[in-house]
Amino acid sequence: MDFNPYSILAGIVFGTLGWGAFSYGKRLELWQPRAIGLGLMVYPYFIANRWLLWLIGTGLLVLLWFFHDE
């Protein structure tokens, strides 16, 4: 993990949103938001490039938008 401010901010932002998505999926017993939330919480530890970090996080959030259940 790279400890520059952008990586730390991305980890906090996407980790918090991932925790929310995971708890949302757990509460409604949906596996898609739960898996995407887990991915959002874990992936910042493995990506060092800051542009790729923000791109993957944004992509996962868009994916979450399509797989939420109303």
PyMOL Python script that loads the backbone (N, CA, C, O; Angstrom):
from pymol import cmd

cmd.read_pdbstr("""\
ATOM      1  N   MET A   1       0.843  -1.177   0.000  1.00  0.00           N
ATOM      2  CA  MET A   1       0.000   0.000   0.000  1.00  0.00           C
ATOM      3  C   MET A   1       0.878   1.226   0.000  1.00  0.00           C
ATOM      4  O   MET A   1       1.873   1.294   0.721  1.00  0.00           O
ATOM      5  N   ASP A   2       0.503   2.194  -0.814  1.00  0.00           N
ATOM      6  CA  ASP A   2       1.229   3.447  -0.914  1.00  0.00           C
ATOM      7  C   ASP A   2       0.627   4.435   0.084  1.00  0.00           C
ATOM      8  O   ASP A   2      -0.592   4.591   0.154  1.00  0.00           O
ATOM      9  N   PHE A   3       1.484   5.095   0.850  1.00  0.00           N
ATOM     10  CA  PHE A   3       0.993   5.984   1.898  1.00  0.00           C
ATOM     11  C   PHE A   3       1.051   7.445   1.488  1.00  0.00           C
ATOM     12  O   PHE A   3       1.521   8.284   2.256  1.00  0.00           O
ATOM     13  N   ASN A   4       0.577   7.762   0.280  1.00  0.00           N
ATOM     14  CA  ASN A   4       0.439   9.167  -0.076  1.00  0.00           C
ATOM     15  C   ASN A   4      -0.979   9.612   0.278  1.00  0.00           C
ATOM     16  O   ASN A   4      -1.856   8.768   0.464  1.00  0.00           O
ATOM     17  N   PRO A   5      -1.221  10.913   0.375  1.00  0.00           N
ATOM     18  CA  PRO A   5      -2.543  11.390   0.818  1.00  0.00           C
ATOM     19  C   PRO A   5      -3.707  10.918  -0.047  1.00  0.00           C
ATOM     20  O   PRO A   5      -4.799  10.673   0.465  1.00  0.00           O
ATOM     21  N   TYR A   6      -3.481  10.789  -1.359  1.00  0.00           N
ATOM     22  CA  TYR A   6      -4.561  10.347  -2.244  1.00  0.00           C
ATOM     23  C   TYR A   6      -4.945   8.884  -1.991  1.00  0.00           C
ATOM     24  O   TYR A   6      -6.124   8.533  -2.047  1.00  0.00           O
ATOM     25  N   SER A   7      -3.980   8.058  -1.721  1.00  0.00           N
ATOM     26  CA  SER A   7      -4.265   6.652  -1.426  1.00  0.00           C
ATOM     27  C   SER A   7      -4.968   6.498  -0.090  1.00  0.00           C
ATOM     28  O   SER A   7      -5.881   5.684   0.046  1.00  0.00           O
ATOM     29  N   ILE A   8      -4.551   7.268   0.885  1.00  0.00           N
ATOM     30  CA  ILE A   8      -5.199   7.213   2.193  1.00  0.00           C
ATOM     31  C   ILE A   8      -6.631   7.714   2.096  1.00  0.00           C
ATOM     32  O   ILE A   8      -7.536   7.108   2.668  1.00  0.00           O
ATOM     33  N   LEU A   9      -6.850   8.815   1.377  1.00  0.00           N
ATOM     34  CA  LEU A   9      -8.201   9.341   1.197  1.00  0.00           C
ATOM     35  C   LEU A   9      -9.086   8.350   0.447  1.00  0.00           C
ATOM     36  O   LEU A   9     -10.243   8.145   0.815  1.00  0.00           O
ATOM     37  N   ALA A  10      -8.541   7.736  -0.606  1.00  0.00           N
ATOM     38  CA  ALA A  10      -9.315   6.743  -1.357  1.00  0.00           C
ATOM     39  C   ALA A  10      -9.653   5.551  -0.480  1.00  0.00           C
ATOM     40  O   ALA A  10     -10.767   5.031  -0.556  1.00  0.00           O
ATOM     41  N   GLY A  11      -8.718   5.107   0.350  1.00  0.00           N
ATOM     42  CA  GLY A  11      -8.994   3.991   1.252  1.00  0.00           C
ATOM     43  C   GLY A  11     -10.094   4.310   2.243  1.00  0.00           C
ATOM     44  O   GLY A  11     -10.941   3.465   2.532  1.00  0.00           O
ATOM     45  N   ILE A  12     -10.085   5.522   2.763  1.00  0.00           N
ATOM     46  CA  ILE A  12     -11.121   5.919   3.721  1.00  0.00           C
ATOM     47  C   ILE A  12     -12.478   6.049   3.028  1.00  0.00           C
ATOM     48  O   ILE A  12     -13.485   5.536   3.517  1.00  0.00           O
ATOM     49  N   VAL A  13     -12.495   6.737   1.891  1.00  0.00           N
ATOM     50  CA  VAL A  13     -13.764   6.956   1.179  1.00  0.00           C
ATOM     51  C   VAL A  13     -14.373   5.645   0.708  1.00  0.00           C
ATOM     52  O   VAL A  13     -15.535   5.358   0.997  1.00  0.00           O
ATOM     53  N   PHE A  14     -13.595   4.852  -0.016  1.00  0.00           N
ATOM     54  CA  PHE A  14     -14.143   3.619  -0.577  1.00  0.00           C
ATOM     55  C   PHE A  14     -14.348   2.550   0.492  1.00  0.00           C
ATOM     56  O   PHE A  14     -15.238   1.711   0.357  1.00  0.00           O
ATOM     57  N   GLY A  15     -13.550   2.564   1.539  1.00  0.00           N
ATOM     58  CA  GLY A  15     -13.763   1.634   2.646  1.00  0.00           C
ATOM     59  C   GLY A  15     -15.057   1.918   3.389  1.00  0.00           C
ATOM     60  O   GLY A  15     -15.785   0.995   3.754  1.00  0.00           O
ATOM     61  N   THR A  16     -15.342   3.200   3.612  1.00  0.00           N
ATOM     62  CA  THR A  16     -16.585   3.577   4.283  1.00  0.00           C
ATOM     63  C   THR A  16     -17.802   3.241   3.423  1.00  0.00           C
ATOM     64  O   THR A  16     -18.788   2.695   3.916  1.00  0.00           O
ATOM     65  N   LEU A  17     -17.724   3.569   2.143  1.00  0.00           N
ATOM     66  CA  LEU A  17     -18.832   3.236   1.243  1.00  0.00           C
ATOM     67  C   LEU A  17     -18.991   1.725   1.092  1.00  0.00           C
ATOM     68  O   LEU A  17     -20.108   1.224   0.968  1.00  0.00           O
ATOM     69  N   GLY A  18     -17.889   1.011   1.102  1.00  0.00           N
ATOM     70  CA  GLY A  18     -17.940  -0.446   1.030  1.00  0.00           C
ATOM     71  C   GLY A  18     -18.565  -1.060   2.260  1.00  0.00           C
ATOM     72  O   GLY A  18     -19.329  -2.020   2.164  1.00  0.00           O
ATOM     73  N   TRP A  19     -18.242  -0.503   3.425  1.00  0.00           N
ATOM     74  CA  TRP A  19     -18.862  -0.987   4.660  1.00  0.00           C
ATOM     75  C   TRP A  19     -20.367  -0.760   4.626  1.00  0.00           C
ATOM     76  O   TRP A  19     -21.135  -1.622   5.052  1.00  0.00           O
ATOM     77  N   GLY A  20     -20.791   0.396   4.122  1.00  0.00           N
ATOM     78  CA  GLY A  20     -22.226   0.676   3.990  1.00  0.00           C
ATOM     79  C   GLY A  20     -22.908  -0.267   3.026  1.00  0.00           C
ATOM     80  O   GLY A  20     -24.007  -0.750   3.297  1.00  0.00           O
ATOM     81  N   ALA A  21     -22.263  -0.535   1.897  1.00  0.00           N
ATOM     82  CA  ALA A  21     -22.837  -1.462   0.909  1.00  0.00           C
ATOM     83  C   ALA A  21     -22.894  -2.878   1.458  1.00  0.00           C
ATOM     84  O   ALA A  21     -23.864  -3.598   1.222  1.00  0.00           O
ATOM     85  N   PHE A  22     -21.859  -3.283   2.188  1.00  0.00           N
ATOM     86  CA  PHE A  22     -21.836  -4.618   2.770  1.00  0.00           C
ATOM     87  C   PHE A  22     -22.955  -4.785   3.798  1.00  0.00           C
ATOM     88  O   PHE A  22     -23.646  -5.804   3.798  1.00  0.00           O
ATOM     89  N   SER A  23     -23.138  -3.802   4.666  1.00  0.00           N
ATOM     90  CA  SER A  23     -24.199  -3.912   5.670  1.00  0.00           C
ATOM     91  C   SER A  23     -25.584  -3.825   5.026  1.00  0.00           C
ATOM     92  O   SER A  23     -26.522  -4.468   5.496  1.00  0.00           O
ATOM     93  N   TYR A  24     -25.722  -3.041   3.960  1.00  0.00           N
ATOM     94  CA  TYR A  24     -26.973  -2.968   3.213  1.00  0.00           C
ATOM     95  C   TYR A  24     -27.316  -4.331   2.607  1.00  0.00           C
ATOM     96  O   TYR A  24     -28.450  -4.796   2.722  1.00  0.00           O
ATOM     97  N   GLY A  25     -26.340  -4.964   1.966  1.00  0.00           N
ATOM     98  CA  GLY A  25     -26.559  -6.282   1.373  1.00  0.00           C
ATOM     99  C   GLY A  25     -26.833  -7.341   2.414  1.00  0.00           C
ATOM    100  O   GLY A  25     -27.623  -8.256   2.184  1.00  0.00           O
ATOM    101  N   LYS A  26     -26.186  -7.222   3.557  1.00  0.00           N
ATOM    102  CA  LYS A  26     -26.413  -8.192   4.637  1.00  0.00           C
ATOM    103  C   LYS A  26     -27.819  -8.043   5.217  1.00  0.00           C
ATOM    104  O   LYS A  26     -28.490  -9.033   5.506  1.00  0.00           O
ATOM    105  N   ARG A  27     -28.254  -6.794   5.384  1.00  0.00           N
ATOM    106  CA  ARG A  27     -29.576  -6.542   5.945  1.00  0.00           C
ATOM    107  C   ARG A  27     -30.690  -7.055   5.028  1.00  0.00           C
ATOM    108  O   ARG A  27     -31.685  -7.604   5.501  1.00  0.00           O
ATOM    109  N   LEU A  28     -30.517  -6.874   3.706  1.00  0.00           N
ATOM    110  CA  LEU A  28     -31.534  -7.318   2.753  1.00  0.00           C
ATOM    111  C   LEU A  28     -31.269  -8.718   2.201  1.00  0.00           C
ATOM    112  O   LEU A  28     -32.026  -9.212   1.366  1.00  0.00           O
ATOM    113  N   GLU A  29     -30.197  -9.353   2.665  1.00  0.00           N
ATOM    114  CA  GLU A  29     -29.805 -10.692   2.228  1.00  0.00           C
ATOM    115  C   GLU A  29     -29.602 -10.766   0.717  1.00  0.00           C
ATOM    116  O   GLU A  29     -30.095 -11.676   0.051  1.00  0.00           O
ATOM    117  N   LEU A  30     -28.859  -9.779   0.188  1.00  0.00           N
ATOM    118  CA  LEU A  30     -28.505  -9.733  -1.229  1.00  0.00           C
ATOM    119  C   LEU A  30     -27.007  -9.949  -1.360  1.00  0.00           C
ATOM    120  O   LEU A  30     -26.224  -9.294  -0.672  1.00  0.00           O
ATOM    121  N   TRP A  31     -26.602 -10.856  -2.229  1.00  0.00           N
ATOM    122  CA  TRP A  31     -25.181 -11.146  -2.320  1.00  0.00           C
ATOM    123  C   TRP A  31     -24.419 -10.141  -3.168  1.00  0.00           C
ATOM    124  O   TRP A  31     -23.226  -9.946  -2.935  1.00  0.00           O
ATOM    125  N   GLN A  32     -25.059  -9.486  -4.151  1.00  0.00           N
ATOM    126  CA  GLN A  32     -24.347  -8.551  -5.013  1.00  0.00           C
ATOM    127  C   GLN A  32     -23.827  -7.327  -4.246  1.00  0.00           C
ATOM    128  O   GLN A  32     -22.635  -7.033  -4.340  1.00  0.00           O
ATOM    129  N   PRO A  33     -24.661  -6.603  -3.496  1.00  0.00           N
ATOM    130  CA  PRO A  33     -24.113  -5.465  -2.741  1.00  0.00           C
ATOM    131  C   PRO A  33     -23.114  -5.901  -1.674  1.00  0.00           C
ATOM    132  O   PRO A  33     -22.174  -5.167  -1.368  1.00  0.00           O
ATOM    133  N   ARG A  34     -23.307  -7.072  -1.113  1.00  0.00           N
ATOM    134  CA  ARG A  34     -22.375  -7.584  -0.111  1.00  0.00           C
ATOM    135  C   ARG A  34     -21.007  -7.851  -0.721  1.00  0.00           C
ATOM    136  O   ARG A  34     -19.986  -7.512  -0.123  1.00  0.00           O
ATOM    137  N   ALA A  35     -20.974  -8.455  -1.904  1.00  0.00           N
ATOM    138  CA  ALA A  35     -19.704  -8.751  -2.577  1.00  0.00           C
ATOM    139  C   ALA A  35     -19.018  -7.464  -3.054  1.00  0.00           C
ATOM    140  O   ALA A  35     -17.803  -7.322  -2.921  1.00  0.00           O
ATOM    141  N   ILE A  36     -19.792  -6.538  -3.604  1.00  0.00           N
ATOM    142  CA  ILE A  36     -19.218  -5.266  -4.061  1.00  0.00           C
ATOM    143  C   ILE A  36     -18.698  -4.471  -2.869  1.00  0.00           C
ATOM    144  O   ILE A  36     -17.635  -3.855  -2.958  1.00  0.00           O
ATOM    145  N   GLY A  37     -19.418  -4.473  -1.769  1.00  0.00           N
ATOM    146  CA  GLY A  37     -18.963  -3.787  -0.563  1.00  0.00           C
ATOM    147  C   GLY A  37     -17.675  -4.374  -0.022  1.00  0.00           C
ATOM    148  O   GLY A  37     -16.784  -3.640   0.405  1.00  0.00           O
ATOM    149  N   LEU A  38     -17.573  -5.688  -0.039  1.00  0.00           N
ATOM    150  CA  LEU A  38     -16.344  -6.342   0.405  1.00  0.00           C
ATOM    151  C   LEU A  38     -15.182  -5.985  -0.529  1.00  0.00           C
ATOM    152  O   LEU A  38     -14.058  -5.755  -0.082  1.00  0.00           O
ATOM    153  N   GLY A  39     -15.470  -5.945  -1.817  1.00  0.00           N
ATOM    154  CA  GLY A  39     -14.448  -5.541  -2.778  1.00  0.00           C
ATOM    155  C   GLY A  39     -13.990  -4.111  -2.566  1.00  0.00           C
ATOM    156  O   GLY A  39     -12.798  -3.819  -2.662  1.00  0.00           O
ATOM    157  N   LEU A  40     -14.939  -3.204  -2.274  1.00  0.00           N
ATOM    158  CA  LEU A  40     -14.577  -1.814  -2.015  1.00  0.00           C
ATOM    159  C   LEU A  40     -13.728  -1.661  -0.757  1.00  0.00           C
ATOM    160  O   LEU A  40     -12.869  -0.781  -0.691  1.00  0.00           O
ATOM    161  N   MET A  41     -13.958  -2.496   0.222  1.00  0.00           N
ATOM    162  CA  MET A  41     -13.177  -2.402   1.455  1.00  0.00           C
ATOM    163  C   MET A  41     -11.779  -2.981   1.300  1.00  0.00           C
ATOM    164  O   MET A  41     -10.848  -2.528   1.967  1.00  0.00           O
ATOM    165  N   VAL A  42     -11.614  -3.978   0.430  1.00  0.00           N
ATOM    166  CA  VAL A  42     -10.351  -4.715   0.374  1.00  0.00           C
ATOM    167  C   VAL A  42      -9.402  -4.214  -0.716  1.00  0.00           C
ATOM    168  O   VAL A  42      -8.191  -4.189  -0.500  1.00  0.00           O
ATOM    169  N   TYR A  43      -9.913  -3.821  -1.868  1.00  0.00           N
ATOM    170  CA  TYR A  43      -9.034  -3.559  -3.005  1.00  0.00           C
ATOM    171  C   TYR A  43      -8.025  -2.436  -2.788  1.00  0.00           C
ATOM    172  O   TYR A  43      -6.947  -2.524  -3.376  1.00  0.00           O
ATOM    173  N   PRO A  44      -8.274  -1.375  -1.989  1.00  0.00           N
ATOM    174  CA  PRO A  44      -7.247  -0.329  -1.848  1.00  0.00           C
ATOM    175  C   PRO A  44      -5.925  -0.823  -1.256  1.00  0.00           C
ATOM    176  O   PRO A  44      -4.897  -0.166  -1.417  1.00  0.00           O
ATOM    177  N   TYR A  45      -5.940  -1.955  -0.584  1.00  0.00           N
ATOM    178  CA  TYR A  45      -4.704  -2.497  -0.022  1.00  0.00           C
ATOM    179  C   TYR A  45      -3.781  -3.097  -1.088  1.00  0.00           C
ATOM    180  O   TYR A  45      -2.589  -3.283  -0.843  1.00  0.00           O
ATOM    181  N   PHE A  46      -4.328  -3.398  -2.264  1.00  0.00           N
ATOM    182  CA  PHE A  46      -3.561  -4.094  -3.290  1.00  0.00           C
ATOM    183  C   PHE A  46      -3.218  -3.239  -4.504  1.00  0.00           C
ATOM    184  O   PHE A  46      -2.456  -3.684  -5.362  1.00  0.00           O
ATOM    185  N   ILE A  47      -3.748  -2.039  -4.602  1.00  0.00           N
ATOM    186  CA  ILE A  47      -3.517  -1.171  -5.752  1.00  0.00           C
ATOM    187  C   ILE A  47      -2.607  -0.020  -5.331  1.00  0.00           C
ATOM    188  O   ILE A  47      -2.919   0.697  -4.381  1.00  0.00           O
ATOM    189  N   ALA A  48      -1.496   0.163  -6.021  1.00  0.00           N
ATOM    190  CA  ALA A  48      -0.541   1.207  -5.667  1.00  0.00           C
ATOM    191  C   ALA A  48      -0.707   2.472  -6.512  1.00  0.00           C
ATOM    192  O   ALA A  48      -0.414   3.571  -6.041  1.00  0.00           O
ATOM    193  N   ASN A  49      -1.169   2.331  -7.741  1.00  0.00           N
ATOM    194  CA  ASN A  49      -1.332   3.482  -8.627  1.00  0.00           C
ATOM    195  C   ASN A  49      -2.573   4.272  -8.217  1.00  0.00           C
ATOM    196  O   ASN A  49      -3.668   3.715  -8.141  1.00  0.00           O
ATOM    197  N   ARG A  50      -2.403   5.573  -7.953  1.00  0.00           N
ATOM    198  CA  ARG A  50      -3.536   6.351  -7.431  1.00  0.00           C
ATOM    199  C   ARG A  50      -4.636   6.554  -8.459  1.00  0.00           C
ATOM    200  O   ARG A  50      -5.809   6.598  -8.089  1.00  0.00           O
ATOM    201  N   TRP A  51      -4.295   6.679  -9.743  1.00  0.00           N
ATOM    202  CA  TRP A  51      -5.338   6.838 -10.761  1.00  0.00           C
ATOM    203  C   TRP A  51      -6.139   5.549 -10.913  1.00  0.00           C
ATOM    204  O   TRP A  51      -7.361   5.584 -11.056  1.00  0.00           O
ATOM    205  N   LEU A  52      -5.465   4.444 -10.884  1.00  0.00           N
ATOM    206  CA  LEU A  52      -6.137   3.154 -10.975  1.00  0.00           C
ATOM    207  C   LEU A  52      -6.988   2.903  -9.733  1.00  0.00           C
ATOM    208  O   LEU A  52      -8.059   2.302  -9.820  1.00  0.00           O
ATOM    209  N   LEU A  53      -6.515   3.361  -8.589  1.00  0.00           N
ATOM    210  CA  LEU A  53      -7.252   3.221  -7.334  1.00  0.00           C
ATOM    211  C   LEU A  53      -8.603   3.934  -7.404  1.00  0.00           C
ATOM    212  O   LEU A  53      -9.634   3.369  -7.037  1.00  0.00           O
ATOM    213  N   TRP A  54      -8.585   5.179  -7.879  1.00  0.00           N
ATOM    214  CA  TRP A  54      -9.824   5.943  -7.994  1.00  0.00           C
ATOM    215  C   TRP A  54     -10.705   5.417  -9.123  1.00  0.00           C
ATOM    216  O   TRP A  54     -11.930   5.458  -9.011  1.00  0.00           O
ATOM    217  N   LEU A  55     -10.115   4.928 -10.198  1.00  0.00           N
ATOM    218  CA  LEU A  55     -10.887   4.406 -11.319  1.00  0.00           C
ATOM    219  C   LEU A  55     -11.618   3.119 -10.936  1.00  0.00           C
ATOM    220  O   LEU A  55     -12.796   2.961 -11.256  1.00  0.00           O
ATOM    221  N   ILE A  56     -10.941   2.213 -10.264  1.00  0.00           N
ATOM    222  CA  ILE A  56     -11.575   0.963  -9.834  1.00  0.00           C
ATOM    223  C   ILE A  56     -12.664   1.249  -8.803  1.00  0.00           C
ATOM    224  O   ILE A  56     -13.740   0.652  -8.861  1.00  0.00           O
ATOM    225  N   GLY A  57     -12.400   2.147  -7.870  1.00  0.00           N
ATOM    226  CA  GLY A  57     -13.402   2.494  -6.862  1.00  0.00           C
ATOM    227  C   GLY A  57     -14.651   3.094  -7.476  1.00  0.00           C
ATOM    228  O   GLY A  57     -15.768   2.751  -7.087  1.00  0.00           O
ATOM    229  N   THR A  58     -14.466   3.989  -8.433  1.00  0.00           N
ATOM    230  CA  THR A  58     -15.610   4.583  -9.114  1.00  0.00           C
ATOM    231  C   THR A  58     -16.368   3.528  -9.913  1.00  0.00           C
ATOM    232  O   THR A  58     -17.599   3.532  -9.938  1.00  0.00           O
ATOM    233  N   GLY A  59     -15.644   2.634 -10.559  1.00  0.00           N
ATOM    234  CA  GLY A  59     -16.289   1.553 -11.303  1.00  0.00           C
ATOM    235  C   GLY A  59     -17.094   0.629 -10.407  1.00  0.00           C
ATOM    236  O   GLY A  59     -18.191   0.206 -10.771  1.00  0.00           O
ATOM    237  N   LEU A  60     -16.555   0.317  -9.238  1.00  0.00           N
ATOM    238  CA  LEU A  60     -17.302  -0.534  -8.307  1.00  0.00           C
ATOM    239  C   LEU A  60     -18.540   0.175  -7.772  1.00  0.00           C
ATOM    240  O   LEU A  60     -19.570  -0.462  -7.548  1.00  0.00           O
ATOM    241  N   LEU A  61     -18.450   1.486  -7.566  1.00  0.00           N
ATOM    242  CA  LEU A  61     -19.629   2.232  -7.117  1.00  0.00           C
ATOM    243  C   LEU A  61     -20.700   2.291  -8.201  1.00  0.00           C
ATOM    244  O   LEU A  61     -21.891   2.219  -7.900  1.00  0.00           O
ATOM    245  N   VAL A  62     -20.286   2.421  -9.455  1.00  0.00           N
ATOM    246  CA  VAL A  62     -21.255   2.378 -10.561  1.00  0.00           C
ATOM    247  C   VAL A  62     -21.886   1.001 -10.639  1.00  0.00           C
ATOM    248  O   VAL A  62     -23.092   0.882 -10.859  1.00  0.00           O
ATOM    249  N   LEU A  63     -21.089  -0.034 -10.462  1.00  0.00           N
ATOM    250  CA  LEU A  63     -21.613  -1.398 -10.451  1.00  0.00           C
ATOM    251  C   LEU A  63     -22.607  -1.592  -9.298  1.00  0.00           C
ATOM    252  O   LEU A  63     -23.627  -2.263  -9.452  1.00  0.00           O
ATOM    253  N   LEU A  64     -22.296  -1.003  -8.162  1.00  0.00           N
ATOM    254  CA  LEU A  64     -23.207  -1.076  -7.018  1.00  0.00           C
ATOM    255  C   LEU A  64     -24.532  -0.385  -7.336  1.00  0.00           C
ATOM    256  O   LEU A  64     -25.587  -0.850  -6.906  1.00  0.00           O
ATOM    257  N   TRP A  65     -24.490   0.701  -8.070  1.00  0.00           N
ATOM    258  CA  TRP A  65     -25.703   1.425  -8.431  1.00  0.00           C
ATOM    259  C   TRP A  65     -26.626   0.532  -9.261  1.00  0.00           C
ATOM    260  O   TRP A  65     -27.844   0.587  -9.095  1.00  0.00           O
ATOM    261  N   PHE A  66     -26.070  -0.278 -10.140  1.00  0.00           N
ATOM    262  CA  PHE A  66     -26.894  -1.143 -10.980  1.00  0.00           C
ATOM    263  C   PHE A  66     -27.394  -2.385 -10.245  1.00  0.00           C
ATOM    264  O   PHE A  66     -28.386  -2.981 -10.667  1.00  0.00           O
ATOM    265  N   PHE A  67     -26.741  -2.789  -9.166  1.00  0.00           N
ATOM    266  CA  PHE A  67     -27.139  -4.003  -8.465  1.00  0.00           C
ATOM    267  C   PHE A  67     -27.804  -3.748  -7.123  1.00  0.00           C
ATOM    268  O   PHE A  67     -27.935  -4.674  -6.323  1.00  0.00           O
ATOM    269  N   HIS A  68     -28.225  -2.521  -6.853  1.00  0.00           N
ATOM    270  CA  HIS A  68     -28.951  -2.312  -5.596  1.00  0.00           C
ATOM    271  C   HIS A  68     -30.415  -2.681  -5.830  1.00  0.00           C
ATOM    272  O   HIS A  68     -30.893  -2.693  -6.964  1.00  0.00           O
ATOM    273  N   ASP A  69     -31.096  -2.970  -4.770  1.00  0.00           N
ATOM    274  CA  ASP A  69     -32.487  -3.418  -4.877  1.00  0.00           C
ATOM    275  C   ASP A  69     -33.375  -2.429  -4.149  1.00  0.00           C
ATOM    276  O   ASP A  69     -33.165  -2.120  -2.976  1.00  0.00           O
ATOM    277  N   GLU A  70     -34.371  -1.941  -4.870  1.00  0.00           N
ATOM    278  CA  GLU A  70     -35.298  -0.991  -4.242  1.00  0.00           C
ATOM    279  C   GLU A  70     -36.666  -1.595  -4.110  1.00  0.00           C
ATOM    280  O   GLU A  70     -37.581  -0.945  -3.605  1.00  0.00           O
TER     281      GLU A  70
END
""", "prot")
cmd.dss("prot")
cmd.show_as("cartoon", "prot")
cmd.util.cbc("prot")
cmd.orient("prot")
